[in-house]
Amino acid sequence: MQTQQLIQHRTRIFRMIMIDYDISRENHNHSKNPRSILINLLLLLLTFPVFGQDKKAGGPCEGCEAIYESSVPFDKLEMLAKLPDATWNGKKPLGINGVVYKADGITPAAGVILYVYHTDETGHYTAKEGAKGWEKRHGSIRGWMRTNEKGEYKFVTLRPAPYPGHSDPAHIHITIKEPTLNEYYIDEYLFDDDPLLTTDKRAKLENRGGSGILKLKDVGTMYKAERPIYLGKNIPNYQSNQ
């Protein structure tokens, strides 16, 4: 659960606690100790969300719920997504493709949803007018895909720029959703030729889902790169039998 969801969840439980507490007092129900009820339920209030979080694959993930904002139902998504900024008009777009594998690292994983988003060529997450939900924060350069029976995915976009005035390398965020598991993030797509991707930063990468570092190839009309994704690799609380 995200911070906002936790607050709402705890607020609902607290209201239920107080109703139970007030009823017990008004009815003078001596079979129950109102003070005991209050203490026990407050303990439940504080611990219940934590237990739920512990079981969530990937751990906390702010903004991962944006994967559900696809305008196309998951079962109707294609394995190819063309992001809104993709163009051949005087520019060379970037095509990224790969295969998503199951936890055994061999078997292609079909029906996996991928959600990607990134900054524009100025390094900003620019949202179109009237944007709602997470689009206001993630910007409008985003897209959704669903792996085919061979586990394949592909998206076309323009290479993003790093944040202005920061030392963070340029990157593309990615969240995935397996058919029988909650959504979680994996390592961002990074660019091997990015001078901001220093040796120190490379050493600190978690390699969630495998390495996200891309080596671009200039094929004339566009740049291409490949990234295989391994479900569950370096993902906390992941159970491969799910």
VEXMAR-620536 format. One record per residue (C-alpha): residue number from 1; residue in one letter; x, y, z. Coordinates in steps of 0.25 Angstrom, whole numbers. Each point is the difference from the previous one (the first is absolute). Layout:
% VEXMAR-620536
<seq: NUM | type: A | x: X | y: Y | z: Z>;
...
This chain:
% VEXMAR-620536
<seq: 1 | type: M | x: 0 | y: 0 | z: 0>;
<seq: 2 | type: Q | x: 4 | y: 14 | z: -3>;
<seq: 3 | type: T | x: 1 | y: 11 | z: 11>;
<seq: 4 | type: Q | x: -14 | y: 6 | z: -4>;
<seq: 5 | type: Q | x: -6 | y: -14 | z: 0>;
<seq: 6 | type: L | x: 5 | y: -3 | z: 13>;
<seq: 7 | type: I | x: -5 | y: 13 | z: 6>;
<seq: 8 | type: Q | x: -14 | y: -3 | z: -6>;
<seq: 9 | type: H | x: 0 | y: -14 | z: 5>;
<seq: 10 | type: R | x: 4 | y: 3 | z: 14>;
<seq: 11 | type: T | x: -10 | y: 12 | z: 0>;
<seq: 12 | type: R | x: -11 | y: -10 | z: -3>;
<seq: 13 | type: I | x: 4 | y: -10 | z: 10>;
<seq: 14 | type: F | x: 1 | y: 11 | z: 11>;
<seq: 15 | type: R | x: -14 | y: 5 | z: -3>;
<seq: 16 | type: M | x: -5 | y: -15 | z: 2>;
<seq: 17 | type: I | x: 8 | y: -1 | z: 13>;
<seq: 18 | type: M | x: -7 | y: 13 | z: 5>;
<seq: 19 | type: I | x: -14 | y: -5 | z: -4>;
<seq: 20 | type: D | x: 2 | y: -13 | z: 7>;
<seq: 21 | type: Y | x: 6 | y: 7 | z: 12>;
<seq: 22 | type: D | x: -12 | y: 10 | z: 1>;
<seq: 23 | type: I | x: -10 | y: -11 | z: -1>;
<seq: 24 | type: S | x: 6 | y: -8 | z: 11>;
<seq: 25 | type: R | x: 0 | y: 12 | z: 9>;
<seq: 26 | type: E | x: -14 | y: 4 | z: -3>;
<seq: 27 | type: N | x: -6 | y: -14 | z: 2>;
<seq: 28 | type: H | x: 8 | y: -2 | z: 12>;
<seq: 29 | type: N | x: 4 | y: -13 | z: -5>;
<seq: 30 | type: H | x: 8 | y: -6 | z: 11>;
<seq: 31 | type: S | x: 3 | y: -13 | z: -7>;
<seq: 32 | type: K | x: 10 | y: 8 | z: -8>;
<seq: 33 | type: N | x: 10 | y: 10 | z: 6>;
<seq: 34 | type: P | x: 0 | y: 12 | z: -9>;
<seq: 35 | type: R | x: 14 | y: 4 | z: 4>;
<seq: 36 | type: S | x: 5 | y: -14 | z: -4>;
<seq: 37 | type: I | x: -8 | y: 1 | z: -13>;
<seq: 38 | type: L | x: 7 | y: 13 | z: -3>;
<seq: 39 | type: I | x: 14 | y: -4 | z: 3>;
<seq: 40 | type: N | x: -1 | y: -13 | z: -8>;
<seq: 41 | type: L | x: -6 | y: 6 | z: -12>;
<seq: 42 | type: L | x: 10 | y: 11 | z: 0>;
<seq: 43 | type: L | x: 11 | y: -10 | z: 0>;
<seq: 44 | type: L | x: -7 | y: -7 | z: -12>;
<seq: 45 | type: L | x: -1 | y: 14 | z: -7>;
<seq: 46 | type: L | x: 15 | y: 2 | z: 2>;
<seq: 47 | type: T | x: 5 | y: -14 | z: -5>;
<seq: 48 | type: F | x: -10 | y: -5 | z: -10>;
<seq: 49 | type: P | x: 5 | y: 9 | z: -12>;
<seq: 50 | type: V | x: 14 | y: -4 | z: 3>;
<seq: 51 | type: F | x: -3 | y: -15 | z: -1>;
<seq: 52 | type: G | x: -6 | y: 3 | z: -14>;
<seq: 53 | type: Q | x: 12 | y: 8 | z: -4>;
<seq: 54 | type: D | x: 10 | y: -11 | z: 4>;
<seq: 55 | type: K | x: -7 | y: -10 | z: -10>;
<seq: 56 | type: K | x: 0 | y: 10 | z: -11>;
<seq: 57 | type: A | x: 10 | y: -4 | z: -11>;
<seq: 58 | type: G | x: 10 | y: 11 | z: -3>;
<seq: 59 | type: G | x: -3 | y: 8 | z: 13>;
<seq: 60 | type: P | x: -5 | y: 14 | z: 0>;
<seq: 61 | type: C | x: -1 | y: 6 | z: -14>;
<seq: 62 | type: E | x: -5 | y: 14 | z: -1>;
<seq: 63 | type: G | x: -8 | y: 3 | z: -12>;
<seq: 64 | type: C | x: 0 | y: -15 | z: -5>;
<seq: 65 | type: E | x: -15 | y: 1 | z: 0>;
<seq: 66 | type: A | x: 1 | y: 9 | z: -12>;
<seq: 67 | type: I | x: 1 | y: -13 | z: -8>;
<seq: 68 | type: Y | x: -15 | y: -2 | z: 1>;
<seq: 69 | type: E | x: -2 | y: 14 | z: -7>;
<seq: 70 | type: S | x: 1 | y: -7 | z: -13>;
<seq: 71 | type: S | x: -12 | y: 5 | z: -10>;
<seq: 72 | type: V | x: 1 | y: -14 | z: -6>;
<seq: 73 | type: P | x: -4 | y: -12 | z: 8>;
<seq: 74 | type: F | x: 11 | y: -9 | z: 4>;
<seq: 75 | type: D | x: -4 | y: -12 | z: -8>;
<seq: 76 | type: K | x: -1 | y: 9 | z: -13>;
<seq: 77 | type: L | x: 14 | y: 6 | z: 1>;
<seq: 78 | type: E | x: 10 | y: -3 | z: -11>;
<seq: 79 | type: M | x: 14 | y: -4 | z: 2>;
<seq: 80 | type: L | x: 4 | y: 13 | z: -7>;
<seq: 81 | type: A | x: -2 | y: 14 | z: 5>;
<seq: 82 | type: K | x: 3 | y: 13 | z: -7>;
<seq: 83 | type: L | x: 2 | y: 11 | z: 11>;
<seq: 84 | type: P | x: -6 | y: 14 | z: -4>;
<seq: 85 | type: D | x: 14 | y: 6 | z: -2>;
<seq: 86 | type: A | x: 4 | y: -10 | z: -11>;
<seq: 87 | type: T | x: 3 | y: 7 | z: -13>;
<seq: 88 | type: W | x: 9 | y: -2 | z: -12>;
<seq: 89 | type: N | x: -2 | y: 15 | z: -4>;
<seq: 90 | type: G | x: 14 | y: 5 | z: 0>;
<seq: 91 | type: K | x: 4 | y: -9 | z: 12>;
<seq: 92 | type: K | x: 4 | y: -14 | z: 3>;
<seq: 93 | type: P | x: -9 | y: -8 | z: 9>;
<seq: 94 | type: L | x: 4 | y: -11 | z: 10>;
<seq: 95 | type: G | x: -6 | y: -14 | z: -1>;
<seq: 96 | type: I | x: 2 | y: -9 | z: 12>;
<seq: 97 | type: N | x: -4 | y: -14 | z: -1>;
<seq: 98 | type: G | x: 2 | y: -13 | z: 8>;
<seq: 99 | type: V | x: -5 | y: -13 | z: 6>;
<seq: 100 | type: V | x: -6 | y: -1 | z: 14>;
<seq: 101 | type: Y | x: 4 | y: -13 | z: 6>;
<seq: 102 | type: K | x: -7 | y: -8 | z: 12>;
<seq: 103 | type: A | x: 8 | y: -2 | z: 13>;
<seq: 104 | type: D | x: 8 | y: -12 | z: -6>;
<seq: 105 | type: G | x: 6 | y: 10 | z: -9>;
<seq: 106 | type: I | x: -3 | y: -9 | z: -12>;
<seq: 107 | type: T | x: -15 | y: 0 | z: -3>;
<seq: 108 | type: P | x: -6 | y: 12 | z: -7>;
<seq: 109 | type: A | x: -11 | y: 6 | z: 8>;
<seq: 110 | type: A | x: -13 | y: 4 | z: -7>;
<seq: 111 | type: G | x: -10 | y: 10 | z: 4>;
<seq: 112 | type: V | x: 9 | y: 8 | z: 9>;
<seq: 113 | type: I | x: -4 | y: 15 | z: 0>;
<seq: 114 | type: L | x: 11 | y: 11 | z: -2>;
<seq: 115 | type: Y | x: -2 | y: 14 | z: 3>;
<seq: 116 | type: V | x: 11 | y: 10 | z: -3>;
<seq: 117 | type: Y | x: 2 | y: 15 | z: 1>;
<seq: 118 | type: H | x: 11 | y: 10 | z: -1>;
<seq: 119 | type: T | x: 4 | y: 15 | z: -1>;
<seq: 120 | type: D | x: -1 | y: 8 | z: -13>;
<seq: 121 | type: E | x: 12 | y: 5 | z: -8>;
<seq: 122 | type: T | x: 2 | y: 12 | z: 11>;
<seq: 123 | type: G | x: 0 | y: -10 | z: 12>;
<seq: 124 | type: H | x: -14 | y: 3 | z: 5>;
<seq: 125 | type: Y | x: -12 | y: -8 | z: 2>;
<seq: 126 | type: T | x: -9 | y: 8 | z: -9>;
<seq: 127 | type: A | x: -15 | y: -3 | z: 1>;
<seq: 128 | type: K | x: -10 | y: 4 | z: -10>;
<seq: 129 | type: E | x: -11 | y: 9 | z: 3>;
<seq: 130 | type: G | x: -12 | y: -6 | z: 8>;
<seq: 131 | type: A | x: 9 | y: -12 | z: 5>;
<seq: 132 | type: K | x: -5 | y: -8 | z: 12>;
<seq: 133 | type: G | x: 5 | y: -10 | z: 9>;
<seq: 134 | type: W | x: 14 | y: -4 | z: 0>;
<seq: 135 | type: E | x: 2 | y: 7 | z: -14>;
<seq: 136 | type: K | x: 1 | y: 13 | z: 7>;
<seq: 137 | type: R | x: 13 | y: -5 | z: 7>;
<seq: 138 | type: H | x: 5 | y: -10 | z: -10>;
<seq: 139 | type: G | x: -3 | y: 9 | z: -12>;
<seq: 140 | type: S | x: -6 | y: -4 | z: -13>;
<seq: 141 | type: I | x: 11 | y: -8 | z: -6>;
<seq: 142 | type: R | x: -4 | y: -13 | z: 5>;
<seq: 143 | type: G | x: -5 | y: -13 | z: -6>;
<seq: 144 | type: W | x: -5 | y: -14 | z: 3>;
<seq: 145 | type: M | x: 3 | y: -14 | z: -6>;
<seq: 146 | type: R | x: -4 | y: -14 | z: 2>;
<seq: 147 | type: T | x: 10 | y: -11 | z: -3>;
<seq: 148 | type: N | x: -4 | y: -10 | z: -11>;
<seq: 149 | type: E | x: 1 | y: -15 | z: 1>;
<seq: 150 | type: K | x: 15 | y: 1 | z: -3>;
<seq: 151 | type: G | x: 1 | y: 9 | z: 12>;
<seq: 152 | type: E | x: 4 | y: 12 | z: -10>;
<seq: 153 | type: Y | x: -2 | y: 14 | z: 2>;
<seq: 154 | type: K | x: 4 | y: 13 | z: -7>;
<seq: 155 | type: F | x: -2 | y: 15 | z: 1>;
<seq: 156 | type: V | x: 5 | y: 12 | z: -9>;
<seq: 157 | type: T | x: 3 | y: 14 | z: 6>;
<seq: 158 | type: L | x: 10 | y: 11 | z: 0>;
<seq: 159 | type: R | x: 12 | y: -1 | z: 9>;
<seq: 160 | type: P | x: -3 | y: 8 | z: 13>;
<seq: 161 | type: A | x: 9 | y: 10 | z: 6>;
<seq: 162 | type: P | x: 5 | y: 0 | z: 14>;
<seq: 163 | type: Y | x: -6 | y: 9 | z: 11>;
<seq: 164 | type: P | x: 5 | y: 15 | z: -2>;
<seq: 165 | type: G | x: 10 | y: 4 | z: 10>;
<seq: 166 | type: H | x: 1 | y: -15 | z: 6>;
<seq: 167 | type: S | x: 11 | y: -11 | z: -1>;
<seq: 168 | type: D | x: -10 | y: -11 | z: -2>;
<seq: 169 | type: P | x: 2 | y: -7 | z: -13>;
<seq: 170 | type: A | x: -12 | y: 0 | z: -10>;
<seq: 171 | type: H | x: -9 | y: -11 | z: 2>;
<seq: 172 | type: I | x: -13 | y: -7 | z: -4>;
<seq: 173 | type: H | x: -9 | y: -5 | z: 12>;
<seq: 174 | type: I | x: -7 | y: -13 | z: -1>;
<seq: 175 | type: T | x: -10 | y: -7 | z: 8>;
<seq: 176 | type: I | x: -5 | y: -15 | z: -3>;
<seq: 177 | type: K | x: -12 | y: -8 | z: 3>;
<seq: 178 | type: E | x: 0 | y: -15 | z: 0>;
<seq: 179 | type: P | x: -14 | y: -7 | z: -2>;
<seq: 180 | type: T | x: 0 | y: -5 | z: 14>;
<seq: 181 | type: L | x: 8 | y: 10 | z: 7>;
<seq: 182 | type: N | x: 0 | y: 14 | z: 5>;
<seq: 183 | type: E | x: 7 | y: 11 | z: -8>;
<seq: 184 | type: Y | x: 14 | y: 4 | z: 3>;
<seq: 185 | type: Y | x: 11 | y: 8 | z: -6>;
<seq: 186 | type: I | x: 13 | y: -5 | z: -5>;
<seq: 187 | type: D | x: 13 | y: 7 | z: -4>;
<seq: 188 | type: E | x: -1 | y: 12 | z: -9>;
<seq: 189 | type: Y | x: 5 | y: 0 | z: -14>;
<seq: 190 | type: L | x: 13 | y: 7 | z: 0>;
<seq: 191 | type: F | x: 10 | y: 3 | z: -11>;
<seq: 192 | type: D | x: 14 | y: -6 | z: -1>;
<seq: 193 | type: D | x: 6 | y: 12 | z: -7>;
<seq: 194 | type: D | x: -6 | y: 10 | z: 10>;
<seq: 195 | type: P | x: 11 | y: 8 | z: 7>;
<seq: 196 | type: L | x: -9 | y: 1 | z: 12>;
<seq: 197 | type: L | x: 0 | y: -15 | z: 2>;
<seq: 198 | type: T | x: 13 | y: 0 | z: 8>;
<seq: 199 | type: T | x: 7 | y: -12 | z: 5>;
<seq: 200 | type: D | x: -5 | y: 3 | z: 14>;
<seq: 201 | type: K | x: -14 | y: 1 | z: -5>;
<seq: 202 | type: R | x: 1 | y: -13 | z: -7>;
<seq: 203 | type: A | x: 5 | y: -7 | z: 12>;
<seq: 204 | type: K | x: -12 | y: 4 | z: 8>;
<seq: 205 | type: L | x: -11 | y: -5 | z: -10>;
<seq: 206 | type: E | x: -9 | y: -11 | z: 6>;
<seq: 207 | type: N | x: -2 | y: -7 | z: -13>;
<seq: 208 | type: R | x: -14 | y: -3 | z: 3>;
<seq: 209 | type: G | x: -5 | y: -8 | z: -12>;
<seq: 210 | type: G | x: 14 | y: -1 | z: -5>;
<seq: 211 | type: S | x: 9 | y: 11 | z: -5>;
<seq: 212 | type: G | x: -7 | y: 12 | z: -6>;
<seq: 213 | type: I | x: 12 | y: 6 | z: -7>;
<seq: 214 | type: L | x: -2 | y: 2 | z: -15>;
<seq: 215 | type: K | x: 10 | y: 0 | z: -11>;
<seq: 216 | type: L | x: -5 | y: 7 | z: -12>;
<seq: 217 | type: K | x: 2 | y: -3 | z: -14>;
<seq: 218 | type: D | x: -2 | y: 10 | z: -11>;
<seq: 219 | type: V | x: -7 | y: -8 | z: -12>;
<seq: 220 | type: G | x: -2 | y: 13 | z: -9>;
<seq: 221 | type: T | x: -14 | y: 4 | z: 2>;
<seq: 222 | type: M | x: 0 | y: -2 | z: 15>;
<seq: 223 | type: Y | x: 7 | y: -5 | z: 12>;
<seq: 224 | type: K | x: -3 | y: -14 | z: 6>;
<seq: 225 | type: A | x: 3 | y: -7 | z: 13>;
<seq: 226 | type: E | x: -4 | y: -13 | z: 7>;
<seq: 227 | type: R | x: -3 | y: -4 | z: 14>;
<seq: 228 | type: P | x: -4 | y: -13 | z: 5>;
<seq: 229 | type: I | x: -8 | y: 0 | z: 13>;
<seq: 230 | type: Y | x: 0 | y: -11 | z: 10>;
<seq: 231 | type: L | x: -12 | y: -1 | z: 9>;
<seq: 232 | type: G | x: 3 | y: 0 | z: 15>;
<seq: 233 | type: K | x: 15 | y: 2 | z: -2>;
<seq: 234 | type: N | x: 5 | y: 8 | z: 12>;
<seq: 235 | type: I | x: -15 | y: 3 | z: 4>;
<seq: 236 | type: P | x: -2 | y: 0 | z: 15>;
<seq: 237 | type: N | x: -12 | y: -9 | z: 5>;
<seq: 238 | type: Y | x: -1 | y: -7 | z: -14>;
<seq: 239 | type: Q | x: -5 | y: -14 | z: 0>;
<seq: 240 | type: S | x: 3 | y: -7 | z: -13>;
<seq: 241 | type: N | x: -12 | y: -9 | z: 1>;
<seq: 242 | type: Q | x: -10 | y: 11 | z: -1>;
